[in-house]
């Protein structure tokens, strides 16, 4: 009997994880996956190209829901997703990470008593001013099966009273990175396309979180910090400009190379050549580690504490890195396979 699994995606990191999961799922014909794309990332450079590049199965439903306040966006998603679940009656729903799409999918499924599978469960920044923190906590507490990338994530769940159905499976983003590295290594066309990268040393920088961009003073502080960092390390800052931040940049800065948003493979190409990473993104902190590139997190906290304790990452207000060590918790690049085996053993 076919097990019908509905996957909710809507933002760049989810596309990448979904691609790794869907590739591993091909060996399990008893599981039929259908993808619902909420449309949360609506820019074609940040959505359509990821589906094409990573060969993600075409969504069964595309909702085109974006914009508005968090409650408005999440509410519209919740209504649309609930309608699909009432009609299609999936056997389980899979969500990734901590976006509004994640929360909407998890709430819609749980209220209809459909089992929720949460990949990347248990992460905590302990900063509830971040919308992502609220989303991940609520998603965890309505989920039936929780797949954690680290032991710290497992411990966080235990402290919150979640005492069963969690699994430490490593980080599915590592699966994706290994796949991407094998691709970009031999892609001549990609190498030609990325020839605009500086010949000298450079740092890859991304800034997209609302708390970084909605406060103009904080955004200006980030830009000034990056400019100073470039001077101190004698390098350029390669800055793919997120639509949210493009309107905030109104001057030319010699240390910066402002470029359009990058596809996933283009990002991996840059990471493989970067001297440093400066970012407010949780995912890019880990991807920097997977490439063994030192990272500076442009926030006051991180949910990926292992990158800091093991010396590959530091917060921007902290002067130096800790002693550098390998992070074994993230696994060996077969997290998707581990997740699917657990789904087969517990759900089918």
N, C-alpha and C positions, 0 to 999 in steps of 0.2 A: 504494500500500500504506500502511495506517495505521501511524503510529509511536506506540506506547503509552508514555506518560510518566507515571510514578507520582510524586506529590509528597507529601513528608512534612511535616506541620505539627503543632504541639502547644502553641504559646505565642503570646501577643498579637502580638509583632512579626512572626511568621511569617504570621499571618492577614492582616495588612495587606499584606505583600509578595506573598503568594499572590493576593490580590484584584487587585492591579495586574497581576500576571503573567497571571492567567486572563482578565482583560479584554482584554489585548493578544493573547492566544492565540486569541480568537474569529475572527480574520482568517486563521487557519491551520487549515483543516479536516483537513489531512493529519496533524495531531498530536492525538491523543486523550488527554486528561488524566484521571487518576483520583487522588483525594486520600485519603490515609490520615491520619486525625487520631488521634494517640496518646492524647489526653486529658490531657496534662501540665498544662495549666491547666484545672482542673475546675470553678471557680466560674462560674456561668452569666453573671455580669456580665463575665467575662474571656474567655469562649469563645463560647457560643451567640449572644450578642448581636452579636459581631463577624461571624459568618457571616451573620446576618440583615441587619445594617446594610450590610455591604460586598457583599452578594449573591455571596458565594463559593459555587461549586458544592457541592452536598451531598456530604460525604465518602462514598466507596465503602465505607470501613471506618472504624469508630470503636472504638478499642481500650480506652478508659476506664482507662488506666494512669497512676496518679499516686500520690504519697506514697512514703515509704521513703527510704533512703539513695540516693546517686547511683548506686552500683553496682547496687543492687537494682532501681531504676527502669529504668536503662539496659538491664540484662540482660533484664528482662521484655519491654521494648519490642523488643529485638533478637530474642528468640525468636518473638514474634508477627509481626513484620515479615518475618522470614526465611520463616516458614510461608506468608505471603501471596505472597512473591516466588517461592517454589518452586511454588506452585499456579498463579499468574497469568503468570509469566515476562514481566515488562515489558521493554521495549527499553532504557529508561534510567530512572534514579531521580534526582529533584531534591530537594535539601535547602537550607535557608536558615540562615544565621547560625551559632549556637554553643550550642544547647541540647542536653540529653540526647536529645531526639527526633532532632536533627540527627545526632549521633554514632551512634545506634542505626541510623538509616536508611542512613547512609554505610557503616558496617561490614557490615551485612547484605547490601547490594548488592555491595560490593567482594569479599566472600568468595564470592559466587556469580558473580563475573565479569560483573556488570551495570554498565555505565558509570554513574558518579556525576557529577552536575552540581551544583556548589556555588555558590550565589549569595551574595554578600557574603564572598567568599574573601579571604584575605591579611591580615585585620585582626589586630593584635597589641597587647595591653596590656603584654606582657613581665612579667606578674605571674602566675606559675603557681599561686599560691594560689587564684586564681579558677577555679572549675570550667569556666567558659565558655572560658578560655584553652586548657585542655587539649582541650576539645571541638573548638574551631576548628582547632587545629594538627593533630589526628588526622584530622579531616574533610578538611582540605586535602590531606594526604599520601596519602589513598586515593581522591581524586577524579580523574576523567578530564578534566573541563572545569571551569575555575575562572574565575568572573566577579567581577572586582574593582571596588569602587566608587571607588577612588582610585589614583593612581600610587604612593603610599606602600605600599599593599597589594600592588601588583605587585612593588615592590622587596623587600618582606618575603619573598615567595615565592622570588624569585631568590636571596636570601641563604640560604635553607633548601634550595637545590639543586633547586627545581622550575623547570625551564627551558623548558617548553612548555605549550601548551593553556591559557594564561591570557589574559584579555581585560580591558582597562580600559573599562568600559561606563557609568560613572557610578553614581549611587545610586538604586535602585528605590524607596526611601522618598520620594524627591522626586516621582516619578510619583504615588505615593499621596497626598502632601500637596496637590499641585495639584488632584487630583480632589476631595479633601475640601473644599478652600477654595471651589471652585465650588459645592459642595453646601450648606455651612453658611451661605454668604452670603445665601441666599434661603429658608432653612428657618425659617418663622415659628414653627412648633410647637417647634422646638429652642430658639429664642430665648426663648420663654415658659417652657420647662422649665428653662432655665439662669438664670432671673431672680433666683435666690438668690445669684448671685455678688456680691461686695462692690461697692458703688457707688464706693468709693475705690480707689486703686491696689492691686494684689495681685501676688504671686508664686505661680506654680504649682509645687508641690513633689511629688516622688514618691520613695519609698524602698522598695525591694523586694529587693535583693540579699542573699543569705545573709550575706555578710561585713559588711553594714551592720546586720542585724537580729539575728543570732545572738549577737553580742557586745553585751550590754546596756549596757556603758559606752560603746561606740562609738555605739550608737543614741542614748543620752542626750546625747552630745556633738553629734550631728547636730541633735537637737531644740533644744538650747541655742544652737547656731550659727544656726539658722534664726530663732529668737526674737530673737537679737541683730541679725540681718540685717533683720528686720522693723522693729525700733526705729530702726536707722540710716537706713533708707530710707522710714520712715513709711508702711508698707503692711501688708496682711494676707497671711498665708500660707494659700493654699487647698491642702489636703492630702487628696487621694483616698487612703483608707487601704487598702492591700493586705491581704488576709487574713493574711499572714505578720506584719504589724506591728500589726494591730488589738489584739491581746492585750497589747502592750507599752505601750499608751497608757492610763493610768489616772488622768488628771487633766485638768481644764479649763484651757486656756491662752488668754488674751485675744487674742493675736495670731494664733491659728490658727482656721481654719474646716475642721473635719474632715468629709469627705463620703464617700459610697460610691464604689467604683471607677467610673471613667467609661468609656463606650463610646468608640470611635475618633472619631466625629464630635463628641462632647461634649468630648473632649480637644482637638481642633482648634479648637473654639469658644473654649475657655479660652485656648489659646495665642495666638489672634488678639487677645486682650484683655489678656494678661498683661504686666506690666512687666519681670519677670524669670522665669527658670526655675531651680529648685534640684532636682537629681536625681542619683541614682546609676545611672540608666539610660543605656545607650549610645544607644539609638534616640532618646530624647527630647532628647539633646544636639543631634542633627542637626535634629530637627523644630523645635526652638527657632530654629536658624539659618534654616531654611526660612521661618519667620515673622519673621525678623530681630529676634528677642528675645534679649537677652543671657542667658547661662546660667552657672550655677556648678555644677560637677561635684563631688559630695560623695564623692570618692574621691581617692586619691593618684596616679592615672594615668588616662589615657583612650586607647582605641584609635582615637578620632576626633581625631587630632592636628591636623588642618587647622582644626578649630573653635577650637583654642587659638592656633595660629600666626597665624591670620587675625583674632584679636581678638574673636570672638563668644562665647568660652567661656574659663573659667579654673578651675583646681582650687581647692578651698575653702581650702587652706592658702596660697594665693598671693594677694598683696595686690591686684594690679590686672590689667587686660586689656592685651594688646598692641594696637598700632595696628590699627584695624578695616579689613578688606578683604573683597571678595567672594571666594567659594570657587568657582572655575570647574570644579574637578575633579569635582564632584558631577553635572555634566551639565545638561541643559535639560528633564528630565522625560520622557525617552523611553527610559529604560534597559531596560524590559521588552521593548520592540520590538527593541533592539539585541541583547539576549540571545537572543531567539527567532530572529532572522536568523542568528546564529552557530550555533544548534542545527540549524537547517535546512541550513546550508551544510556542517556538519561531521558530523552524525549521520544525516541522511536520504539 
